[in-house]
Amino acid sequence: MSLIFWLKNYQQIWQTFEGMLWLINGLIHLLFAGAVAKDCGELQKRGLKPVLVSPATWAFTALLGGVWAGGLYWILHHSTFTRVSSQPIREIKE
C-alpha cells in the first residue's frame, strides 16, 4: 500500500484501530472480573472472607478497573504483605 493510501484513509484506519483497542480492553475487563469472582468463590470455600468488601463488589470493581483493580485484589488477597501464614509461628529457643 502506498503512502497516499494511508494519508487519504488515515481517519478511517485510526477509527478501526481505536475500535479494536476498545474491544480488547473490554475483553480484558471481563476476563479480570471473571477471575476475581472465581477466586472470591475459592476463598469462601476455604473459609476465608474477602478483604474490605463483598465478592460481588470486588468483581464489579474488577469489571470497571480492569488490570489495576485485579492487581489491587491480588495484593490484598494473595501477596505476603497482607495475609498471615496458615502455618504456626515457631518460638525461637536459645
C-alpha positions as CSV (number, residue, x, y, z in Angstrom):
1,M,0.0,0.0,0.0
2,S,1.3,3.4,-0.9
3,L,1.8,6.4,1.3
4,I,-1.1,8.2,-0.5
5,F,-3.5,5.4,0.5
6,W,-2.5,5.8,4.2
7,L,-2.8,9.6,4.1
8,K,-6.2,9.5,2.4
9,N,-7.6,6.9,4.7
10,Y,-5.9,8.0,7.9
11,Q,-9.1,8.8,9.8
12,Q,-10.8,5.5,8.9
13,I,-7.7,3.4,9.7
14,W,-7.4,5.2,13.1
15,Q,-11.1,4.6,13.9
16,T,-10.7,0.9,13.1
17,F,-7.6,0.7,15.3
18,E,-9.3,2.6,18.1
19,G,-12.3,0.3,17.9
20,M,-10.1,-2.8,18.1
21,L,-8.4,-1.3,21.2
22,W,-11.8,-0.7,22.9
23,L,-12.9,-4.3,22.1
24,I,-9.7,-5.7,23.5
25,N,-9.9,-3.5,26.6
26,G,-13.5,-4.6,27.3
27,L,-12.5,-8.3,26.9
28,I,-9.6,-7.8,29.4
29,H,-12.0,-6.2,31.9
30,L,-14.5,-9.1,31.6
31,L,-11.7,-11.7,32.0
32,F,-10.3,-10.0,35.1
33,A,-13.8,-9.6,36.6
34,G,-14.5,-13.3,36.0
35,A,-11.2,-14.3,37.5
36,V,-11.7,-12.2,40.6
37,A,-15.3,-13.6,41.0
38,K,-14.0,-17.2,40.7
39,D,-11.1,-16.5,43.2
40,C,-13.5,-15.0,45.7
41,G,-15.6,-18.2,45.5
42,E,-12.5,-20.2,46.1
43,L,-11.6,-18.1,49.1
44,Q,-15.1,-18.6,50.5
45,K,-14.8,-22.4,50.0
46,R,-11.6,-22.3,52.2
47,G,-13.4,-20.4,54.8
48,L,-11.8,-17.0,54.2
49,K,-13.6,-13.8,53.6
50,P,-12.6,-11.2,51.0
51,V,-10.8,-8.1,52.4
52,L,-12.7,-4.8,52.7
53,V,-15.9,-5.6,50.6
54,S,-18.1,-8.4,49.4
55,P,-17.1,-10.7,46.5
56,A,-19.7,-9.1,44.2
57,T,-18.2,-5.7,44.9
58,W,-14.7,-7.0,44.1
59,A,-16.0,-8.5,40.8
60,F,-17.8,-5.2,39.9
61,T,-14.6,-3.2,40.7
62,A,-12.5,-5.5,38.5
63,L,-15.1,-5.1,35.7
64,L,-14.7,-1.3,35.9
65,G,-11.0,-1.2,36.9
66,G,-9.6,-4.0,34.8
67,V,-5.9,-4.8,35.3
68,W,-5.4,-2.2,38.1
69,A,-8.3,-3.5,40.2
70,G,-7.2,-7.1,39.6
71,G,-3.7,-6.1,40.8
72,L,-5.1,-4.5,43.9
73,Y,-7.2,-7.6,44.6
74,W,-4.2,-9.8,44.2
75,I,-2.1,-7.6,46.5
76,L,-4.8,-7.7,49.2
77,H,-5.6,-11.4,49.0
78,H,-2.6,-13.3,47.7
79,S,0.6,-11.4,48.5
80,T,2.7,-11.9,51.6
81,F,2.1,-8.3,52.5
82,T,-1.4,-8.8,53.9
83,R,-2.2,-12.5,54.5
84,V,-1.0,-14.2,57.7
85,S,0.7,-17.5,57.0
86,S,-1.5,-20.5,57.8
87,Q,1.5,-22.2,59.5
88,P,2.0,-21.7,63.2
89,I,4.8,-19.5,64.2
90,R,7.7,-21.3,65.9
91,E,9.2,-19.9,69.0
92,I,12.9,-19.2,69.0
93,K,14.7,-21.1,71.8
94,E,18.0,-20.0,73.0
